[in-house]
Amino acid sequence: MQKKGATRHEVLERLEHHGGLAPGVASAVAEETGVPEADVYGVGTFYTLLRKPGVRRVCQGLTCRLVGAKALLDADESAVPVSCLGQCDRGPVAIDARLELEQAAPRGAVTPDDPSLPMNLGGVDRPGYPALERAKALGHEAVLDQLEASGLQGRGGAGFPAWIKWRAVRNEEAGPHYVVVNADEGEPGTFKDRDVMLRRPRLMLEGLAIAAWFAGAEEAYIYVRGEFPAERRSLEAALADAPVPDLTIHFVAGHGAYICGEETALLEAIEGKRGMPRLKPPYPTQVGLFGKPTLMNNVETLACVPSVIERGGAWFRDQGRTEPGSKLYCVSGHVQRPGVFELPLGATLDEVVEAAGGYLGTPKAFSPGGASSGFLPMTLRETPLDFANLQQHGSMLGSAGVVVLNDTVNLAEAAKWQQVFFEDESCGQCAPCRIGARLQRRAIDRFLDRRDASALEHVEELHWEMEEGSICGLGMVASVPLLTAMKHFPQDFA
């Protein structure tokens, strides 16, 4: 049991302050916080950046693998391979012991300045919060009406209607209420939130301020991916002139756990625990941070809010094609000009790649929404990249991390890279996910070693077990890269 008055929420911050889980650190943090030493040690070993502090890290995400990450890793025996670092437009990528970029190409392109776009990454980040003032003038009910009329869906991956979350938190009588920003962008192929924080930080902060005012929250937490120090500095600088005297904003650094992109795992991390997803219900809107009603939104979702308030929900809805609003599509892999492009939600692959300057080589496959979306063939290049249409093809839009693979890539190898990712990033809480992810990776390894099709005969059964028995979405989608590669590219599994 922890001591009365223990400050568990300080555990991760203090572990970071001590430089990670070096000998004696768990004992020192236990003494400082009142949390048992074994508990502190368990928390520290969960997070990559604390478990292995002070080392050079080389990205082994899908896009970086396509452009030479293995050679970069092989050239430095002391470097540690890690999952996607959120710099897919700049690969291959390495970060130093301070988590600063050490090896990376220049940052990718964005849609040129166009004030008619809701987010307009190419524009100038404006001072002042006019949308916040307008929201207060409209009142809570009118703001909710505009949000509902906009059809804005959560841009973090799940696509849940934003207005339902907002209403649910406001309707909860128990206080205090909190707002939490999910800026732990870890899905391979995804780097849109990174560019919002770097290019338009005030836009996101204004959306946060509107959300906090609406929810009746006096405190907000921004959970920024640990490998994004420049992005955090950008937000902190923008916060210096933010007109929000009644709102206290806390920054919390992630410590290297993809699973903390799942909203309840993120809450566990802020509270100083291992980032393991909670059973739902209850949902965070009812029992969230510190057990209180919590409104959680992704960076891009909040960046959409100011335009909804200023220009109206109907206007925002009309920016989409098959579904409401514009969307930030991240494009990397075998394209001429990787980057983040704001297009109508429902744009096709060809339209997205046209914004990125066109294909490199002969396109063979694409991943429409990060590792979780698997692989699709080019016969689906005209499919709208939205939430509903991709689901009909056994895929998902997710975070819109579009990765293009040309005909130099063997999809069995690409599937292996993604299965390694899911095996590494499973939190281990659910047996189906913990064991299944490892077995799927071993299955593709055996196939590649022997080219024996029998190595893959139980892949679909394992997927069913993982999908039905996992607490969170990671286990439910962890087999999708392998299954979709086998389905659409059987020639690569001959």
Secondary structure, 3 states (H helix, E strand, C coil): CCCCCCCHHHHHHHHHHCCCCCCCHHHHHHHHHCCCHHHHHHHHHHCHHHHCCCCCEEECCHHHHHCCHHHHHHCCCCCEEECCCCCHHHCCCEECCCCCEEECCCCCEECCCCCCCCCCCCCCCCCCCHHHHHHHHHCHHHHHHHHHHHCCECCCCCCCEHHHHHHHHHHCCCCCEEEEEEECCCCCCCCHHHHHHHHCHHHHHHHHHHHHHHHCEEEEEEEECCCCHHHHHHHHHHHCCCCCCCCEEEEEECCCCHHHHCHHHHHHHHCCCCCCCCCCCCCCCCCCHHHCCEEEEEHHHHHHHHHHHHHCHHHHHHCCCCCCCEEEEEEEECECCCEEEEEECCCCHHHHHHHCCCECCCEEEEECCCHHHCCEEHHHCCCCCCHHHHHHCCCCCCCCEEEEEECCCCHHHHHHHHHHHHHHHCCCCCHHHHHHHHHHHHHHHHHHHHCCHHHHCCHHHHHHHHHHHCCCHHHHHCCHHHHHHHHHCHHHHC
